[in-house]
Amino acid sequence: MSLPARQPVVRNRLSLDPAGPDELACVAALAECIWWRCYPPIIGSAQVHYMLGRGYALSALREAQQTGSRFSLLRIAGVPIGFSAWRHEAPAAFLDKLYLHPGFHGTGLGRWLIDASCRQMAGEGLDRVRLRVNRHNHPAIRAYQRTGFVVSGSDCQPIGGGFVMDDYLMSRTGILGLLLD
């Protein structure tokens, strides 16, 4: 995947656009790149391989989209650099996926992606969002906390293949206020 050289971020060139079925291959390619660069130190290469196959194969992404997950691509100057996916789970939204290419970490774009994704949920009348984050993914936990998420619990569950998801449960309320920005 070819990305533009790292440059100062120009906010008016950012967009978070709904990803249709024909763009799920782009989501899968971004996930492959991001996961291999970020997750082996946290969960190991074997689990990265397992989780990419389980959650980011085109068939898995299509099924998620067909069952209500709303995928969006974050673009800068038209080039995809991240994505999110969420679904409505009354009375809140569940943010299932939110990833930014590591070349853009530390630029404020993670915060922008979190808020823009929450703004999408608020546009559906939802005022609360929940998510899971690996309890050893300290940069992601800090990013979520900076945008108003709080740890509301923890959960460790087997996911097959001898692997577990060892996560914090986090939530954020008051996202309807983002519509006023």
HELIX and SHEET records of a PDB file:
HELIX    1   1 ARG A   11  ARG A   13  5                                   3    
HELIX    2   2 PRO A   21  GLU A   23  5                                   3    
HELIX    3   3 LEU A   24  CYS A   38  1                                  15    
HELIX    4   4 PRO A   40  ILE A   43  1                                   4    
HELIX    5   5 SER A   45  GLY A   55  1                                  11    
HELIX    6   6 LEU A   58  GLN A   66  1                                   9    
HELIX    7   7 PRO A  102  PHE A  104  5                                   3    
HELIX    8   8 LEU A  109  ALA A  122  1                                  14    
HELIX    9   9 HIS A  138  ARG A  146  1                                   9    
HELIX   10  10 ILE A  175  LEU A  180  5                                   6    
SHEET    1   A 7 LEU A  14  PRO A  18  0                                        
SHEET    2   A 7 ARG A  70  ILE A  76 -1                                        
SHEET    3   A 7 VAL A  79  GLU A  89 -1                                        
SHEET    4   A 7 ALA A  92  LEU A 100 -1                                        
SHEET    5   A 7 ARG A 128  ASN A 134  1                                        
SHEET    6   A 7 PHE A 163  THR A 173 -1                                        
SHEET    7   A 7 VAL A 150  GLY A 160 -1                                        
END                                                                             
